[in-house]
């Protein structure tokens, strides 16, 4: 995995955090933190898309965010576990992994911009 794919994953993890912030922020400080995380996730994603195709990067970013947010809610906030929900998250993750596998890596020998 190269640096750009790592950035997509990091942006997706940050998305999980700000999605939780949207639900649980209740003060100026927590809302400020949520807004900072939103901005940070998109800054990291924009950096990643300099070498990773935008459509693929965004699909992976939102897939990580969606699956991670659902799992985070179940594990830490008592959201009910449902087998059908887990089935569809697995389908989503299979799609995200599939996109990563079929996306060509950028040629490192090309000029760096």
C-alpha positions, -999 to +999 in steps of 0.1 A: +000+000+000+014+034-009+012+067+009-019+079-011-040+049-001-029+053+035-042+089+033-076+076+020-078+052+050-068+079+074-094+103+060-120+076+063-111+070+100-113+108+106-148+107+089-159+081+115-149+105+143-167+135+128-198+115+121-199+106+158-194+143+165-225+152+144-246+131+167-230+137+201-218+173+199-237+195+224-214+225+232-194+251+213-162+231+220-175+198+207-190+214+177-157+232+170-139+198+172-164+182+148-159+210+123-121+207+126-124+170+119-146+175+089-121+199+074-091+177+083-107+146+067-113+165+034-078+180+034-063+145+038-087+131+011-078+159-013-041+152-008-048+115-015-066+123-047-035+138-063-025+102-072-056+081-066-086+085-089-111+108-073-142+085-077-124+055-063-109+074-034-142+090-025-160+056-027-134+040-004-135+071+020-173+070+023-173+031+026-148+033+055-168+061+071-201+043+067-190+009+079-169+023+107-196+046+120-221+017+121-196-006+139-186+022+163-222+028+172-228-009+179-196-014+199-195+018+219-230+033+220-254+004+223-269+004+189-287-029+184-267-056+165-286-069+134-274-097+112-289-080+081-270-048+089-237-067+092-245-085+059-248-053+041-217-038+057-198-068+045-211-062+010-200-026+013-166-036+025-162-061-003-170-033-028-144-010-012-117-037-012-126-046-048-122-009-059-088-008-042-077-040-059-088-030-094-075+006-093-041+009-109-013+022-088+002+055-100+034+053-119+061+065-095+085+073-123+062+100-138+070+136-130+061+147-095+039+177-093 
